[in-house]
Amino acid sequence: MNIAIIGAGFTGLAAAYYLSKKGYRVTIFEKDSKPGGLAIGYQEKNWKWSLEAHYHHWFTNDKSVLSLASEIHHPVIVKRPKTSSYVDEGIYQLDSPISLLKFPKLPPVDKIRMGISLAFLRYNPWWRPLENFLAVPYLKKTMGKIGYQKIWEPLMLNKLGEYAHAVSLAWFWARIFKRTESLAYPEGGFLQFAKHLEEKIKENGGKFLYDTDVITVNSKKTPSVTYKTHTARKTEQFDKILVTLPLALFSQIAPQLPKNYVSSARKLINIGAMNMVLRLKRRFFSDTTYWLNMCDKNSPILALVEHTNFMDKKFYNNEYLLYIGNYMQTTDQRFGMQKEELLALYDPWLKKINPKYKSTIINYELFKAPFAQPIITPKYSKKIPEFKTPLKNIFLANIQQVYPWDRGTNYAVELGKKAANNLTTYET
């Protein structure tokens, strides 16, 4: 069987790996010049490792991707970095029950309430009843008024904007239930892990077409892919096609899709991600914080992530690397800004934490992704797009089908493996 896979993110890579391992012929089409999708990486001169354009790590219970790494013999580093929160213009470690008890900005009663609320989510395995409820009313009711206002309200607003009040409790539950104190990271970076996976797929006979725009997928008689490279435009026929793009992009390349399918697809909301990476001569955080949640409703920044407080700076020519991270709609004014404009916007907030950071800048880059975070509304399980599309022998596996868990490479791999198994059960 000859199978086309549209997209070389980790869903497409995992599907290609497991299909090629079974002896199927696979061709992966990718518009970028390298694999990785939302975890795509880049490498500066004199760096030994690559760095992700958008910050990534694994939890130690991310079984799907860790099992895959083990299977292809890719080394994984596990560490316990420090997570903190910016509250009332101060930085406080807030990543364990003990640190919550020590947190000085909450009265004892609110600490107890928050601890009980988080414990309920952390140790409750039944998510399905929670998808009937909105997250914000739960947070308001159980976290205590001060706890909600100082921590959860700014985080929800800064991440989700106008959709903060639209997400379900199941989405919030997943973020608490799955979290681990220790984190994992593939040796060499996610790009090297993706390339390692690519090598295995090629060893199994897989073919990659990079810098390639897929123009249309067609299901008439024999499924086909029409695509354009730098030098030519071609159409190839396949037995089956797996599309790993968001529904909005799938509908653009599949004009045969029924109008009601396209209409339903448009009701599913995605917001974008935007990350700036600062390369610094000196450490940004004086207390070795890896991840800082910006708990201030006025902050134009969601999170600051000092990658080199997690992975050793020796892999990056002894530079200190800081992500300035945000999620937002692509219509947000910030999404249209150039990197110089954004740094000017961020500058007063960065100086609150490190007044001298600007004198240590080596360089900085800006990365944008228009489809990064699905908005998980109540009863989302009934809205998930099906694997089998209305087009014969054309199938879908994308970020909008990852549920109840939050998006990430672990669930992309899990979805890709599931897609590979399902794909072979449908008759051509």
C-alpha positions, 0 to 999 in steps of 0.5 A: 500500500502506498500512503501519502502523509501531509505534514512532517510534524510529530503526528505525521512522523509517528504515523510514517514511522509505524506505517513504514515499520509494517512495510507500507510505502510512505511519502511525507509532504512538508512545506518547511525545510525540516521536520518537527511541526510546532516543535521545529528547531533551528541552530545558530553558529557554534551551537552544538544543539538545536533549539525549538522555535517554540519552547518544548519539553516532556513530562516524565509520564509522557509514555508515547513519546518516551517509548518512541525515543527508547525504541529508536535509541534516542537519549533523553535527559531528565531534570527537575527545574524550578517553576515560579510565578510573578505575583505583585512584582515579585518572583515566588517558587510555586511548583509543589505543595510545600512551595504553595504553603510557603507562598506569602501572598495568600492567607492560610485559608486560601492556601488550603482551599487551593491545595484541596482544589488542585489535589482533586484535579491531580488525583481524580482520573475521571475527566468526562464529567468535568467536560460539562462545566466551564473552568473559570466558575470552578476556579472562582469557587474553589481557589479562594477569591485572592488565589483566583485573582492573583494567580489563575485569573491573569494566567487564563486571560493572558493565555486565552484572551477572550476565550478564557471564559469559554474553556471547559474544566476538562481542559484545565484538569488535563493541565494539572493531572498530567503535570510532573515536577521533573521534566524530560528533553531529547538529547540534541533538541527536538529537531535532532530527535525529529531527524533521528526519526526521519532517518528510521523512516527512510531506512524503512523505505519512506520518502520525504518531500521538503519545501513542498506546498500541497495544492490539493488532495483529491479523492476521485477514483484514485486518491491523489496529491497535487503539489509544487516544489521550487522546480515543478508542479506534479500530481501523484496517486496514492492508495490512501492519504493522511492529512495532519493539518488543522481543519482550516488548512485541510479545507483549503486543499480539499475543495471536494469537502462538503459544505457542512463539513467545512462549516463545522470545521470553522466552528472549532477555534484555534489560537496562535503562538508567538515566541521571542528568543533572546540570546544573552551573555548572562543569566536572566533569572538570578534564582535559576528559575526555568519557567516563570508564569506572569500572573499580572493581567496587565502583562503583555507576556504570558511566560518567561522560560529560561531554557538554559536553566533546564539544559546546560548552556554549554550546548549553546556556546555558553549563551543564556537563552530566554523565551518570551512566550505568548498565545493569542489570536492572529488578529491580536495587534502583537501578532502583526508586530516585528521583533523590534516593536515587540521587544520595545513592548516587552522591555518595561516588564523584562526590566522589572525582573532584570534591569540590566538584561538589555546590555547582555543581548547578543541577538534575538529572533521571533517565531509565530505559529497561527495554529497552536492551541485549540480552544476546548469548549464544554462537551468537546468530545462530541465535537472532535473531527472524525479520523475518517473524512467525507472523502474516500481514502482520505483521513485526518489526524491533527491537533484538534483531535487530541483530547482530553489532554493538552496539545504536545509532541507526546500526544502527537506521537500517540495520535500518529500511532493510532492513525497508523493502526486505523489507516490499515483497517479501512479497505481501499 
